[in-house]
Amino acid sequence: MMTLLIVAAAVAWLMWPTAKTPSQPALPAPSDLFRVPPAQPASPAKPAPDARAAIDSLLEVRDRLAASGPLDE
């Protein structure tokens, strides 16, 4: 029980606010409350990947495997 009290006191001492840390954060200036951020330039459009070529490649692999016969002989 005494150990628990010592640990609690040490934690409270470490967490106690000091004079250099304000208890409340500073409020923003009224002019900053409704400030609009600058517009970001549009990102360049990237070409879409060729999905049909990927599908055709997978179909070719499937056909080659089917033509080679069973694998567990």
C-alpha positions as CSV (number, residue, x, y, z in Angstrom):
1,M,0.0,0.0,0.0
2,M,2.9,2.4,0.8
3,T,4.5,1.6,-2.5
4,L,1.3,2.5,-4.3
5,L,1.2,5.9,-2.5
6,I,4.8,6.6,-3.4
7,V,4.2,5.7,-7.1
8,A,1.1,7.8,-7.2
9,A,2.9,10.8,-5.6
10,A,5.8,10.4,-8.1
11,V,3.4,10.3,-11.1
12,A,1.5,13.4,-9.7
13,W,4.7,15.3,-9.2
14,L,5.8,14.5,-12.8
15,M,2.5,15.4,-14.3
16,W,2.1,18.6,-12.2
17,P,1.9,21.7,-14.6
18,T,4.8,24.1,-14.4
19,A,4.8,27.8,-14.8
20,K,6.2,27.6,-18.3
21,T,3.3,25.5,-19.7
22,P,0.0,27.4,-19.9
23,S,-3.0,25.7,-18.6
24,Q,-5.1,26.7,-21.7
25,P,-3.8,27.1,-25.2
26,A,-3.8,30.6,-26.7
27,L,-6.9,31.5,-28.7
28,P,-6.4,32.2,-32.4
29,A,-6.8,35.8,-33.6
30,P,-10.3,36.7,-34.8
31,S,-8.9,37.3,-38.3
32,D,-7.6,33.8,-38.5
33,L,-10.9,32.1,-37.6
34,F,-12.4,32.3,-41.1
35,R,-9.2,32.5,-43.2
36,V,-9.3,30.5,-46.4
37,P,-6.2,28.5,-47.1
38,P,-4.5,29.1,-50.5
39,A,-5.7,27.0,-53.4
40,Q,-3.5,24.0,-54.2
41,P,-2.6,23.3,-57.8
42,A,-4.3,20.4,-59.4
43,S,-2.2,17.3,-59.6
44,P,-1.3,16.1,-63.0
45,A,-3.5,13.4,-64.4
46,K,-1.8,10.0,-64.7
47,P,-2.8,7.6,-67.5
48,A,-4.9,4.7,-66.3
49,P,-3.1,1.4,-66.3
50,D,-3.9,-0.9,-69.2
51,A,-6.1,-3.4,-67.5
52,R,-6.9,-5.3,-70.7
53,A,-3.2,-6.0,-71.3
54,A,-2.9,-7.4,-67.7
55,I,-5.9,-9.7,-68.2
56,D,-4.6,-10.9,-71.6
57,S,-1.2,-11.7,-70.0
58,L,-2.9,-13.7,-67.2
59,L,-5.0,-15.6,-69.8
60,E,-1.9,-16.4,-71.8
61,V,-0.2,-17.9,-68.7
62,R,-3.4,-19.9,-68.0
63,D,-3.4,-21.3,-71.5
64,R,0.3,-22.2,-71.4
65,L,-0.2,-24.0,-68.1
66,A,-3.3,-25.8,-69.5
67,A,-1.4,-26.8,-72.6
68,S,1.6,-28.2,-70.6
69,G,-0.6,-30.8,-69.0
70,P,-1.0,-31.9,-65.4
71,L,1.8,-30.9,-63.0
72,D,1.7,-33.8,-60.5
73,E,2.9,-36.6,-62.7
